[in-house]
């Protein structure tokens, strides 16, 4: 005796070797023996081989008109033998009954399984929806196959082109477009990114890197939400000074300016004026939340993503020709450049000049500073502040330290319609007089204001260094690298959230008001953590984009050979730019030694440069 039975969602046939009340030992056509439950047996048959029975049943099932079968069965639950009689006629054969079971089981859209060999017809609306879904999947499969064929032929389908940024940086792996792309990449035996590059989907690699950064850190886009209008307060006293700023040509967020005034006692009044956006951006406002979300301006060659929208920056930036709100620190400085006293005021400061590096540095530089020579705008003021900066540096214990002859680099991207972008990399010696002047006055104001908050027992975010590690915290501890016992960032409130927060605390201190943040305020610790993460990510992105433009410069200038300075082992820095790379096969050489290299190839997506030794 043989049996037709169901096991693990499929039908099988076997011969009975032994049978008990609830189970039986069976053997299939290949001689494999197994134990099955008697309840799983749907039919018993003899006089026909296992293979013949099953093949005949499958053949009959393939010919069954499932639509007609569905129409025959009504709305009540039924068994496979019952529907076999309806479909094949009275007294259906065992193979016909088996065929009915196979057909029912193979059409789950039409028939819902209710038990072993028992089914119920799907409701008409459910069936129509299932059929529509099946047809949709067939169309989708056909569409994906067409997209895959295009990609393998080197053609970028329009549907994918419209979603390239998302496919690359934030793909929905369940989307048809991504599935087609992934399948094509697998067929081509390359990554999805390399396939997209091959079909021309990444014409602008700089934009590709920017899109990746935006997808991670600005998922809603680099634009700003609708915010309330902000206005500079008009009721502030106007300072009796003529202030000027010193910045790069590309700077629009002018945070700081300086002023000088001779006092009756012969000393100098030195004013350090910091833009005061907190006077117009109220705590809890939409713009305040923008500051806490963005946390910093993002800088990269040829562009930037500002922390504040342009209309807010324009209200508070220390632009020449206007009296702008500022938190000012006034120093009384002796003729020997000693700091006699300092005081802080909230006021409107008349800004009469925005000095730019490229205009002033040809006159105010290492060769000319402190020496007689031709006059130039603001020479007396710059010279006095430079002398003060030198004295401040000496008091910090940094004046006698050997100066590293390192260079800083400014990147400029020249864009002209119809022409390829060109990059200019302009070196500037680190510690140039203008840099030293601004840096020392910023260190001074940030250390003094930090000490003021500390002494007033008002919470703030301090920047400290100990054991070589720089960190932000609410504790006013020493900054060993700068040589000051207390230091905080407060001089760039248009560009950094930490400075913005500290300025809120400073304004409260100066006005003798309750500060926004109290000691051990959870929001303050959250701001520190968020800022640290964002600031590091933004700096990494700036480094990445500078590396990209360095590589572009190599090709732009057709630099097939170039020189580099050994840093250590096989690590070198290319002359004239901040490009660091590893050179395979470089022998052990002393740091600082010049080597000549040959460019082999570059990879803009990976930002990789392959070079080899030309001469040493």
C-alpha positions in Angstrom: 0.0 0.0 0.0 1.2 3.5 -0.9 0.3 6.9 0.6 0.1 10.5 -0.8 0.8 12.8 2.2 1.7 16.3 3.1 4.9 17.2 4.9 6.7 20.6 5.5 4.3 22.4 3.1 4.8 20.0 0.2 3.2 16.8 -1.1 5.1 13.4 -1.2 4.4 9.8 -2.0 5.8 6.7 -0.3 5.2 3.0 0.4 4.1 1.8 3.8 6.5 -0.5 5.6 4.8 -0.5 9.0 1.8 1.2 10.4 0.7 2.1 13.9 -2.3 3.9 15.2 -0.9 7.4 14.9 2.2 7.0 12.7 3.7 4.8 10.0 7.1 3.9 8.6 7.4 4.7 4.9 9.9 4.4 2.1 10.1 6.7 -0.9 11.0 5.8 -4.5 14.7 6.4 -3.7 14.7 4.0 -0.8 14.8 6.7 1.9 12.9 5.7 5.0 11.1 8.1 7.3 8.4 8.2 10.0 5.3 10.2 9.3 2.1 11.0 11.1 -1.0 9.1 10.0 -3.0 12.4 10.2 -0.8 13.8 7.3 -1.9 11.1 4.9 -4.4 12.4 2.3 -4.8 9.4 0.1 -3.9 5.7 0.0 -3.3 3.9 -3.3 -1.9 0.7 -4.9 -1.6 -0.9 -8.3 0.4 2.1 -9.6 4.0 3.0 -8.9 5.0 6.0 -6.8 6.5 7.9 -9.7 3.6 7.2 -12.0 1.1 8.4 -9.4 2.9 11.6 -8.6 3.8 12.5 -12.1 0.2 11.9 -13.3 -1.2 14.0 -10.4 1.3 16.8 -11.2 0.4 16.8 -14.9 -3.3 16.9 -14.1 -2.8 19.8 -11.6 -0.9 21.8 -14.2 -4.0 21.6 -16.5 -6.4 22.7 -13.8 -8.1 26.1 -14.5 -7.6 27.7 -11.2 -10.1 30.5 -11.9 -12.8 27.9 -12.7 -11.8 25.9 -9.7 -12.3 29.0 -7.5 -15.7 29.6 -9.0 -16.7 26.0 -8.3 -16.0 26.0 -4.6 -18.4 28.6 -3.1 -17.8 30.4 0.2 -17.8 27.5 2.6 -14.7 25.5 3.8 -14.2 22.3 1.8 -11.9 19.4 1.4 -9.7 18.6 -1.7 -11.7 15.5 -2.5 -15.0 17.5 -2.5 -13.7 20.1 -5.0 -12.2 17.3 -7.1 -15.7 15.9 -7.5 -17.0 19.3 -8.5 -14.2 19.9 -11.0 -13.5 16.5 -12.5 -17.0 15.0 -12.1 -18.5 12.4 -9.7 -16.2 9.7 -8.4 -12.9 11.3 -9.3 -9.9 9.0 -9.5 -7.2 9.1 -6.8 -4.8 10.9 -9.1 -7.5 13.5 -9.9 -8.0 14.0 -6.1 -4.3 14.4 -5.7 -4.2 16.8 -8.6 -6.9 18.9 -6.9 -4.9 19.0 -3.7 -1.7 20.1 -5.6 -3.7 22.7 -7.5 -5.3 24.1 -4.4 -2.0 24.2 -2.5 -0.3 25.9 -5.4 -2.7 28.8 -5.6 -2.6 30.5 -2.2 -4.0 33.7 -3.7 -7.2 31.8 -4.6 -7.5 29.4 -1.7 -6.7 29.9 2.0 -5.5 26.8 3.8 -7.6 25.8 6.7 -6.0 22.5 7.7 -4.6 19.3 6.2 -6.3 19.0 2.8 -8.9 21.7 3.7 -9.3 25.1 2.1 -11.6 28.1 1.7 -12.0 30.3 -1.3 -10.5 33.8 -1.0 -13.1 36.6 -1.0 -13.4 38.2 -4.4 -12.0 41.6 -3.3 -9.0 39.9 -1.8 -8.4 37.9 -4.9 -8.6 40.9 -7.1 -6.1 42.7 -4.9 -3.7 39.7 -4.9 -3.9 39.3 -8.7 -3.2 43.1 -9.1 -0.3 42.7 -6.8 1.1 39.8 -8.8 0.7 41.7 -12.0 2.4 44.7 -10.4 5.3 42.5 -9.4 5.6 41.2 -12.9 5.7 44.7 -14.3 8.3 45.7 -11.6 10.5 42.7 -12.5 10.3 43.6 -16.1 11.2 47.2 -15.3 14.1 46.2 -13.1 15.4 43.9 -15.8 15.3 46.8 -18.3 17.1 49.1 -15.9 19.7 46.4 -15.2 20.3 45.9 -19.0 20.8 49.6 -19.5 23.3 49.8 -16.7 25.3 46.9 -18.0 25.2 48.6 -21.4 26.7 51.7 -19.9 23.4 53.7 -19.9 22.1 55.5 -16.9 18.2 55.1 -16.8 16.4 58.4 -16.2 14.5 56.9 -13.3 17.9 56.3 -11.5 19.3 59.6 -12.6 16.5 61.4 -10.8 17.4 59.7 -7.5 21.2 59.5 -7.8 22.1 61.3 -4.5 19.7 59.2 -2.5 20.8 55.9 -4.2 24.4 56.7 -3.4 24.1 58.1 0.1 20.8 57.1 1.7 19.5 54.2 -0.4 16.2 52.5 0.2 17.3 49.0 -0.4 13.7 47.9 -0.9 13.2 50.3 -3.8 13.1 49.0 -7.4 15.8 51.4 -8.5 18.3 50.1 -5.8 17.4 46.5 -6.4 18.1 46.9 -10.2 21.3 48.8 -9.4 22.5 46.1 -6.9 21.7 43.3 -9.4 23.5 45.1 -12.2 26.5 45.7 -9.9 26.6 42.0 -9.0 26.4 41.0 -12.6 29.2 43.4 -13.5 31.2 42.2 -10.4 31.8 45.7 -9.0 30.4 47.9 -6.3 27.2 50.0 -6.9 29.3 53.1 -6.5 31.8 52.1 -9.1 29.1 51.0 -11.5 27.4 54.4 -11.1 30.7 56.1 -11.8 31.2 54.0 -14.9 27.8 55.0 -16.4 28.5 58.7 -15.7 26.2 59.1 -12.7 28.9 61.1 -10.8 30.0 63.9 -13.1 30.9 66.2 -10.2 32.9 64.3 -7.6 33.1 67.4 -5.3 29.3 67.4 -5.3 29.3 63.7 -4.5 31.4 64.2 -1.4 29.3 67.2 -0.4 26.1 65.2 -0.9 27.4 62.5 1.3 28.2 64.9 4.1 24.8 66.6 3.8 23.0 63.3 3.8 24.6 62.4 7.2 24.7 65.8 8.9 22.0 67.9 7.2 19.4 65.3 6.1 16.8 68.1 5.7 19.1 70.0 3.4 21.5 72.9 4.0 18.7 75.5 3.9 17.2 77.0 7.0 13.7 76.6 8.4 11.3 79.5 8.4 12.4 81.7 11.4 11.2 84.8 13.1 12.8 88.0 12.0 15.6 89.3 14.3 16.5 92.9 14.9 19.5 94.7 16.5 18.5 96.4 19.7 18.3 100.2 19.2 18.5 101.3 22.8 22.2 100.4 23.4 24.7 103.2 24.0 27.0 104.0 21.0 30.7 103.5 21.9 33.0 106.5 21.4 35.4 104.5 19.2 36.4 103.8 15.6 36.6 100.0 15.3 38.2 97.9 12.6 38.2 94.2 11.9 40.9 91.9 10.3 39.7 89.0 8.3 40.2 86.9 5.2 38.5 88.1 2.1 35.9 85.4 2.2 34.7 86.1 5.7 31.1 87.3 6.0 30.5 86.4 9.7 32.7 89.1 11.2 32.8 88.3 14.9 35.5 90.5 16.2 36.9 94.1 15.8 39.4 96.3 17.6 39.7 99.9 18.6 42.4 102.1 20.1 42.1 105.4 22.0 44.7 107.4 23.8 43.8 108.1 27.4 44.4 111.3 29.3 47.0 109.6 31.6 49.1 108.6 28.5 48.0 105.0 28.5 46.0 103.3 25.7 42.5 102.0 25.7 42.3 98.9 23.6 38.9 97.7 22.7 38.1 94.2 21.7 34.6 94.1 20.3 32.6 90.8 19.8 29.5 90.7 17.7 26.4 90.1 20.0 23.8 87.9 18.2 22.4 86.8 21.6 20.9 90.3 22.0 18.5 89.6 19.2 18.1 85.8 19.2 16.0 84.9 22.2 16.3 81.6 24.1 13.7 79.1 22.9 13.2 80.9 19.6 13.3 79.0 16.3 16.7 80.6 15.5 18.0 79.7 18.9 17.2 76.1 18.1 18.9 76.4 14.8 22.1 77.4 16.6 21.8 74.4 18.9 21.1 72.1 15.9 23.8 73.3 13.6 26.4 74.0 16.3 29.0 75.5 14.0 29.6 77.0 10.5 31.0 74.3 8.2 34.0 75.5 6.2 35.3 73.8 3.0 37.1 75.1 -0.1 35.0 77.4 -2.2 31.9 77.3 0.0 30.6 77.2 3.6 27.4 76.2 5.4 26.8 78.9 8.0 25.4 78.3 11.4 23.0 81.2 11.1 21.0 82.3 8.0 22.4 85.2 6.0 19.6 87.7 7.1 20.5 87.1 10.8 24.3 87.3 10.1 23.7 90.6 8.3 22.0 92.1 11.4 24.9 91.3 13.7 28.1 91.0 11.7 30.6 93.8 12.4 30.2 95.2 8.9 31.9 98.6 8.2 29.7 101.6 8.0 27.4 100.8 10.8 27.2 100.7 14.6 26.6 97.1 15.5 25.6 95.4 18.8 28.7 94.1 20.6 30.0 92.8 23.9 33.1 94.9 24.3 36.1 94.4 26.6 38.1 97.5 27.2 41.7 97.2 28.4 43.8 99.9 29.9 47.3 99.3 28.5 50.4 101.1 29.8 53.2 102.3 27.5 55.1 99.2 28.5 52.1 97.0 27.3 51.0 96.0 30.8 47.3 95.4 31.3 46.3 97.8 34.0 42.6 96.9 34.1 39.7 95.6 32.0 36.0 96.1 31.9 33.1 94.8 29.8 30.2 96.7 28.3 27.2 95.9 26.1 26.9 98.6 23.4 26.7 99.5 19.7 30.1 99.8 18.2 30.8 102.0 15.1 32.8 99.9 12.6 34.7 102.0 10.2 36.8 99.5 8.3 36.9 95.8 7.5 40.6 95.1 6.8 41.3 92.1 4.5 44.4 90.0 4.7 45.2 90.3 1.0 45.1 94.1 1.2 47.1 94.6 4.3 49.6 91.7 4.4 51.8 93.1 1.6 52.5 96.0 3.9 52.1 94.4 7.3 54.3 91.3 7.4 57.4 89.8 9.0 59.8 92.0 6.9 58.0 95.3 7.6 56.4 95.1 11.0 57.9 97.4 13.6 60.2 99.0 11.1 60.2 102.4 9.5 58.9 102.5 6.0 56.1 103.7 3.9 52.8 104.5 5.5 49.7 102.4 4.9 46.2 102.5 6.3 46.0 101.6 9.9 49.8 101.3 10.3 50.0 102.9 13.7 47.1 100.9 15.1 48.3 97.6 13.7 51.9 98.2 15.0 50.7 99.0 18.5 48.5 96.0 18.7 51.3 93.8 17.3 53.6 95.0 20.0 50.9 94.3 22.6 50.4 90.8 21.1 54.1 90.2 21.5 54.0 91.2 25.2 50.9 89.0 25.8 52.7 86.1 24.1 55.7 86.6 26.4 53.5 86.6 29.5 52.0 83.3 28.5 55.5 81.9 28.4 55.3 81.2 24.6 57.6 83.9 23.2 60.8 82.0 23.6 59.5 78.8 22.0 61.0 77.9 18.6 58.6 78.6 15.9 57.8 75.8 13.6 58.1 76.8 9.9 54.8 75.3 9.0 52.4 76.8 6.5 48.7 77.3 6.5 46.9 77.1 3.1 43.9 79.0 1.8 41.9 77.5 -1.0 40.1 79.5 -3.6 37.9 78.0 -6.3 37.5 80.1 -9.4 34.3 79.4 -11.2 33.5 80.8 -14.6 30.5 79.9 -16.6 31.3 77.4 -19.3 34.7 76.6 -17.9 36.0 74.0 -15.6 36.6 75.0 -12.0 40.1 75.9 -11.1 41.6 75.8 -7.7 44.2 78.1 -6.3 46.1 77.0 -3.2 47.8 80.0 -1.4 50.3 79.3 1.3 50.6 81.6 4.4 53.3 81.2 6.9 51.9 80.2 10.3 52.3 82.9 12.9 52.3 85.8 10.5 52.0 89.2 12.2 48.3 89.6 11.5 47.6 86.1 12.7 49.6 86.6 15.8 47.9 90.0 16.5 44.4 88.6 16.3 45.2 85.3 18.0 46.8 86.9 21.1 43.9 89.4 21.6 41.4 86.5 21.2 43.3 84.4 23.7 43.3 87.3 26.1 39.6 88.1 25.9 38.6 84.5 26.1 40.8 83.9 29.1 39.6 87.0 30.9 36.0 86.4 30.2 36.4 82.8 31.3 37.9 84.0 34.6 35.1 86.5 35.0 32.4 83.8 34.7 34.4 81.5 37.0 34.7 84.2 39.7 31.1 85.2 39.4 30.1 81.5 39.9 28.2 81.5 36.6 28.1 78.3 34.5 30.1 78.3 31.2 31.7 76.0 28.7 35.5 76.0 29.2 38.2 74.7 27.0 41.1 73.1 28.8 44.2 71.1 28.0 46.1 68.7 30.3 48.2 65.8 29.4 48.1 66.8 25.7 44.4 66.4 25.5 42.1 69.4 24.7 38.5 69.1 25.9 35.4 71.1 26.6 33.8 71.0 30.0 32.0 73.1 32.6 35.1 73.1 34.8 37.4 76.2 34.5 40.7 74.4 34.5 44.0 75.4 32.9 44.9 75.3 29.3 48.5 74.2 29.3 49.0 74.6 25.5 48.0 78.3 25.7 49.7 78.9 29.1 46.5 80.3 30.7 44.8 79.2 33.9 41.3 79.6 32.5 40.0 79.7 28.9 36.8 79.5 27.0 35.5 80.1 23.5 33.4 83.3 23.4 34.8 85.4 20.5 33.0 83.7 17.6 29.2 83.7 18.5 28.2 84.0 14.8 30.1 80.8 13.9 30.1 78.5 17.0 27.3 77.5 19.3 29.7 77.2 22.3 30.6 80.9 21.9 27.0 81.8 21.5 26.1 79.9 24.7 29.0 81.5 26.6 28.0 85.0 25.3 24.5 84.4 26.7 26.1 83.8 30.1 28.4 86.8 29.8 25.5 89.1 28.9 23.6 87.9 32.0 26.7 88.5 34.2 27.3 92.1 32.8 23.6 92.9 33.2 23.4 91.2 36.6 20.6 89.0 35.4 19.8 85.4 36.0 21.8 83.4 33.4 20.1 81.0 31.0 22.2 78.0 32.2 22.8 77.0 35.8 25.7 74.9 37.1 25.2 71.2 36.3 22.5 72.1 33.8 21.7 69.0 31.7 21.2 71.1 28.6 24.8 72.5 29.0 26.2 69.0 29.0 24.1 68.0 26.1 25.4 71.0 24.1 29.0 70.1 24.9 28.5 66.5 23.7 26.7 67.5 20.6 29.2 70.2 19.7 32.2 68.0 20.2 30.7 65.4 17.8 29.6 68.0 15.2 32.8 70.0 15.3 34.9 66.9 14.7 32.7 65.8 11.8 32.8 69.2 10.2 36.6 69.4 10.5 36.9 65.9 9.0 34.8 67.0 6.1 36.9 70.2 5.6 40.0 68.0 5.5 38.4 65.6 3.0 37.5 68.5 0.7 40.9 70.1 0.9 42.4 66.7 0.0 40.0 66.5 -3.0 41.1 69.9 -4.3 44.8 69.1 -3.7 44.4 66.1 -6.0 42.5 68.2 -8.5 45.4 70.7 -8.4 47.9 68.0 -9.2 46.0 67.1 -12.4 45.0 70.7 -13.2 48.7 71.7 -13.2 49.7 68.5 -15.0 52.1 67.7 -12.1 53.3 64.3 -13.2 56.4 64.9 -11.0 56.5 66.8 -7.8 58.5 67.1 -4.6 57.5 66.2 -1.1 58.9 66.3 2.5 59.3 63.1 4.5 57.2 63.1 7.6 58.0 59.6 8.9 58.4 56.2 7.4 56.6 56.2 4.0 54.4 59.2 4.9 55.2 62.4 3.0 53.6 65.9 2.6 53.5 67.3 -1.0 55.2 70.7 -1.3 52.9 73.7 -1.8 49.8 72.1 -0.4 48.5 70.2 2.7 48.4 66.8 0.8 49.7 63.9 2.8 50.1 60.5 1.2 51.9 57.2 1.6 54.5 56.2 -0.9 55.1 52.5 -1.4 58.7 51.4 -1.5 60.0 54.6 0.1 63.3 53.8 1.9 63.8 54.9 5.5 64.7 58.6 5.3 65.1 61.3 7.9 62.1 63.6 8.6 62.1 66.8 6.5 64.1 65.3 3.7 62.9 66.2 0.2 62.0 63.4 -2.3 60.9 63.7 -5.9 57.8 61.6 -6.8 56.1 60.5 -10.0 52.3 60.5 -10.1 50.9 57.2 -11.2 47.1 57.5 -10.7 44.5 59.2 -8.6 41.1 58.1 -7.3 38.7 60.9 -6.7 36.0 58.8 -5.0 38.4 57.3 -2.5 40.6 60.4 -2.5 43.6 58.2 -3.0 46.9 59.1 -4.7 49.4 56.5 -6.0 52.9 57.8 -6.5 56.4 56.3 -6.7 59.9 57.5 -6.1 61.5 59.4 -8.9 64.7 60.7 -7.2 65.8 61.3 -3.6 
